[in-house]
Amino acid sequence: MKLFVGLGNPGGQYARNRHNIGFMAVDAIASRHAFGPWRGKFQGSLAEGRLGTEKVLLLKPETFMNLSGDSVRAAAQFYKIPPEDIVAFHDELDLAPGRVRVKKGGGHAGHNGLRSIAAHMGPDFVRVRLGIGHPGDKRRVTAHVLGDFAKADAEWLEPLLGAVAAAAPDLAADDASAFTSRVGAAMPAREKPKKAPTPEAAKPARAPSAPEAATGPGPEPGTEPEPEAGARSALQRLIDRFR
């Protein structure tokens, strides 16, 4: 038996927070694989089902993030589930949005949910790290993590949750490599960054040269314009002198 734990905070006001992507992941698994109804148990919400041949419990602790371990320990002790069969789905700042990594054991990297589980169960549980990206400035981390996903995030978030749910049987079978491969293959291709323009391409377009004074054919023979009146009179007088 496996215990899949989604990490997040309870309450509608937190439902779309980046910090709640763990809740979203186990909800997607429950829906995709027709798990039983969610029931209030072990200070959280619990659903039972199967992934492949493995019986799996899905748990969403409702203790708030920094006390998640209380709920996990209660469920694990009741069902006699060892730490190595516990899988925690959580948000990961150090992965680009939509990226997924699976890791067994290790530290908590400042994540309060992981810290709490480790305090109760030890560090040897499996972590599914779901990338939400870093805001670029540590002063903005709290607002980023506790902020809602933007509408534009749906382009990668919905495919990610669907892929995680589809590949969940691989996790239940202890095949982390197959799980990450299937999730990666299901994600939409990322747009390649545009290359910087070459020096030649960066040159400004050459300004068009000024038009030449004459752009068309000259007047046909015999059609030259007649001189102005003043000029014609002077010319006529000069001709008259030599007649």
C-alpha positions as CSV (number, residue, x, y, z in Angstrom):
1,M,0.0,0.0,0.0
2,K,1.2,3.5,-0.9
3,L,0.3,6.8,0.7
4,F,0.3,9.7,-1.8
5,V,0.2,13.1,0.0
6,G,-0.7,16.3,-1.7
7,L,0.7,19.3,0.2
8,G,-1.2,22.6,0.4
9,N,-3.4,24.8,2.6
10,P,-7.1,24.1,3.3
11,G,-9.8,26.6,2.4
12,G,-11.2,28.1,-0.8
13,Q,-9.0,31.2,-0.5
14,Y,-5.9,29.1,-1.0
15,A,-7.3,26.7,-3.7
16,R,-5.5,28.3,-6.6
17,N,-2.3,29.3,-4.8
18,R,1.0,28.0,-6.3
19,H,1.7,26.5,-2.9
20,N,-1.4,24.2,-3.4
21,I,-0.2,22.4,-6.5
22,G,0.2,19.3,-4.4
23,F,-3.5,19.3,-3.6
24,M,-4.2,19.8,-7.3
25,A,-2.0,16.8,-8.2
26,V,-3.8,14.3,-6.0
27,D,-7.2,15.7,-7.0
28,A,-6.2,15.0,-10.6
29,I,-5.1,11.5,-9.7
30,A,-8.4,10.8,-7.8
31,S,-10.4,12.0,-10.8
32,R,-8.4,10.2,-13.5
33,H,-8.4,6.8,-11.7
34,A,-11.9,6.9,-10.2
35,F,-10.9,6.9,-6.6
36,G,-13.6,6.7,-3.9
37,P,-15.1,9.8,-2.3
38,W,-13.0,12.1,-0.2
39,R,-13.6,11.5,3.5
40,G,-12.6,13.5,6.5
41,K,-10.0,11.5,8.3
42,F,-6.5,11.8,10.0
43,Q,-6.9,15.6,10.2
44,G,-7.3,15.7,6.4
45,S,-9.2,14.4,3.4
46,L,-8.6,10.8,2.4
47,A,-9.6,8.9,-0.7
48,E,-8.9,5.2,-1.5
49,G,-8.3,3.5,-4.9
50,R,-5.9,1.6,-7.0
51,L,-3.2,2.5,-9.4
52,G,-2.3,-0.5,-11.5
53,T,-2.1,-3.5,-9.0
54,E,-1.2,-1.2,-6.0
55,K,-3.7,0.0,-3.5
56,V,-3.1,3.7,-2.9
57,L,-4.4,6.2,-0.3
58,L,-4.6,9.9,-1.3
59,L,-4.3,12.3,1.5
60,K,-4.7,16.1,1.7
61,P,-3.7,17.3,5.2
62,E,-6.0,20.0,6.5
63,T,-3.7,21.1,9.3
64,F,-2.1,23.9,7.2
65,M,1.2,23.4,5.6
66,N,3.6,23.7,8.5
67,L,1.7,20.9,10.4
68,S,1.3,18.5,7.5
69,G,3.3,15.9,9.3
70,D,0.6,15.5,12.0
71,S,-1.9,14.2,9.4
72,V,0.7,12.1,7.5
73,R,1.9,10.4,10.7
74,A,-1.7,9.6,11.8
75,A,-2.5,8.0,8.5
76,A,0.8,6.1,8.2
77,Q,0.6,4.7,11.7
78,F,-3.0,3.5,11.2
79,Y,-2.2,1.7,8.0
80,K,1.3,0.7,9.0
81,I,2.9,2.4,5.9
82,P,6.7,2.9,6.1
83,P,8.3,6.2,5.0
84,E,9.7,4.8,1.8
85,D,6.0,4.1,0.7
86,I,5.0,7.7,1.3
87,V,5.0,10.0,-1.7
88,A,4.6,13.8,-1.2
89,F,3.6,16.1,-4.1
90,H,4.8,19.7,-3.5
91,D,5.6,23.0,-5.2
92,E,9.2,23.6,-6.1
93,L,10.7,27.0,-6.6
94,D,14.0,25.8,-8.0
95,L,12.3,24.1,-11.0
96,A,10.9,26.0,-14.0
97,P,7.2,26.0,-14.3
98,G,5.9,22.6,-15.5
99,R,9.1,20.7,-14.8
100,V,8.9,17.6,-12.6
101,R,11.6,15.7,-10.6
102,V,11.3,12.8,-8.2
103,K,13.6,12.4,-5.3
104,K,13.8,10.0,-2.4
105,G,15.1,11.4,0.9
106,G,17.1,14.6,1.3
107,G,16.5,17.9,3.0
108,H,13.4,20.1,3.0
109,A,15.0,23.2,1.3
110,G,12.9,25.5,3.5
111,H,9.6,23.9,2.5
112,N,7.4,23.8,5.6
113,G,5.4,20.9,4.5
114,L,8.4,18.7,3.9
115,R,10.0,19.9,7.1
116,S,6.9,18.8,9.1
117,I,6.7,15.4,7.4
118,A,10.4,14.7,8.0
119,A,10.1,15.7,11.7
120,H,7.4,13.0,12.2
121,M,8.5,10.3,9.7
122,G,12.2,10.9,9.0
123,P,13.6,12.0,5.6
124,D,13.3,8.8,3.7
125,F,10.0,9.5,1.9
126,V,9.6,10.2,-1.8
127,R,9.1,13.7,-3.0
128,V,7.5,14.7,-6.4
129,R,8.8,18.2,-7.0
130,L,6.4,20.2,-9.2
131,G,8.1,23.3,-10.6
132,I,6.4,26.6,-10.1
133,G,9.4,28.8,-11.0
134,H,11.2,31.4,-9.0
135,P,10.2,35.1,-9.0
136,G,13.9,36.1,-9.3
137,D,14.1,38.0,-6.1
138,K,14.0,36.3,-2.7
139,R,12.0,39.2,-1.3
140,R,9.2,38.2,-3.6
141,V,9.2,34.5,-2.8
142,T,6.4,34.5,-0.2
143,A,4.0,36.6,-2.4
144,H,4.9,34.3,-5.4
145,V,4.3,31.1,-3.5
146,L,1.1,32.2,-1.8
147,G,-0.2,34.0,-5.0
148,D,-2.7,32.4,-7.4
149,F,-1.6,30.9,-10.7
150,A,-2.1,33.4,-13.5
151,K,-4.5,32.7,-16.3
152,A,-1.6,32.2,-18.7
153,D,-0.2,29.4,-16.4
154,A,-3.0,27.2,-17.6
155,E,-1.0,26.6,-20.8
156,W,1.4,24.4,-18.8
157,L,-0.5,23.7,-15.5
158,E,-3.4,21.8,-17.0
159,P,-1.2,19.5,-19.1
160,L,1.1,19.0,-16.2
161,L,-1.7,17.9,-13.8
162,G,-3.1,15.6,-16.5
163,A,0.3,14.0,-17.2
164,V,1.0,13.5,-13.5
165,A,-2.3,11.7,-13.1
166,A,-1.8,9.6,-16.2
167,A,1.7,8.5,-15.1
168,A,0.8,8.0,-11.4
169,P,0.7,4.1,-11.7
170,D,4.4,4.3,-12.5
171,L,5.0,6.0,-9.1
172,A,2.9,3.4,-7.4
173,A,5.1,0.7,-9.0
174,D,8.3,2.4,-7.7
175,D,9.4,3.4,-11.2
176,A,10.3,7.0,-10.9
177,S,12.2,7.1,-14.1
178,A,9.2,5.9,-16.2
179,F,7.0,8.4,-14.3
180,T,9.2,11.4,-15.2
181,S,9.7,10.3,-18.7
182,R,6.0,10.0,-19.3
183,V,5.2,13.3,-17.8
184,G,8.0,15.0,-19.8
185,A,6.8,13.4,-23.1
186,A,3.2,14.6,-22.5
187,M,4.1,18.3,-21.9
188,P,3.8,20.7,-24.7
189,A,7.0,21.8,-26.4
190,R,8.5,24.9,-25.1
191,E,9.1,27.8,-27.5
192,K,12.8,28.2,-28.1
193,P,14.3,31.5,-27.1
194,K,14.9,33.9,-30.0
195,K,18.5,34.3,-31.1
196,A,20.1,37.7,-30.8
197,P,20.3,39.5,-34.1
198,T,23.6,39.2,-36.0
199,P,25.7,42.4,-36.5
200,E,24.6,42.6,-40.1
201,A,21.0,42.2,-39.2
202,A,21.3,44.7,-36.5
203,K,22.4,47.5,-38.9
204,P,19.7,50.0,-39.6
205,A,18.0,49.9,-43.0
206,R,19.7,52.1,-45.6
207,A,17.8,55.2,-46.3
208,P,16.6,55.5,-49.8
209,S,18.6,58.0,-52.0
210,A,17.1,61.3,-53.0
211,P,15.2,61.1,-56.3
212,E,17.1,62.4,-59.4
213,A,16.1,65.7,-60.8
214,A,14.7,64.2,-63.9
215,T,13.0,60.9,-63.8
216,G,11.3,60.8,-67.1
217,P,12.1,61.5,-70.8
218,G,12.6,65.0,-72.0
219,P,10.2,66.8,-74.2
220,E,9.8,65.6,-77.8
221,P,11.5,67.6,-80.5
222,G,9.4,70.6,-81.6
223,T,7.5,70.7,-78.3
224,E,10.0,72.7,-76.3
225,P,8.2,75.3,-74.1
226,E,8.1,78.8,-75.6
227,P,10.1,81.4,-73.8
228,E,8.4,83.8,-71.4
229,A,6.9,86.9,-72.8
230,G,9.7,89.2,-71.5
231,A,12.4,87.0,-72.9
232,R,10.6,86.7,-76.3
233,S,10.3,90.5,-76.7
234,A,14.1,91.0,-76.2
235,L,14.9,88.2,-78.6
236,Q,12.5,89.7,-81.2
237,R,14.1,93.1,-80.9
238,L,17.6,91.6,-81.5
239,I,16.4,89.8,-84.6
240,D,14.7,92.9,-85.9
241,R,18.1,94.8,-85.8
242,F,19.6,92.4,-88.3
243,R,16.8,92.2,-90.7
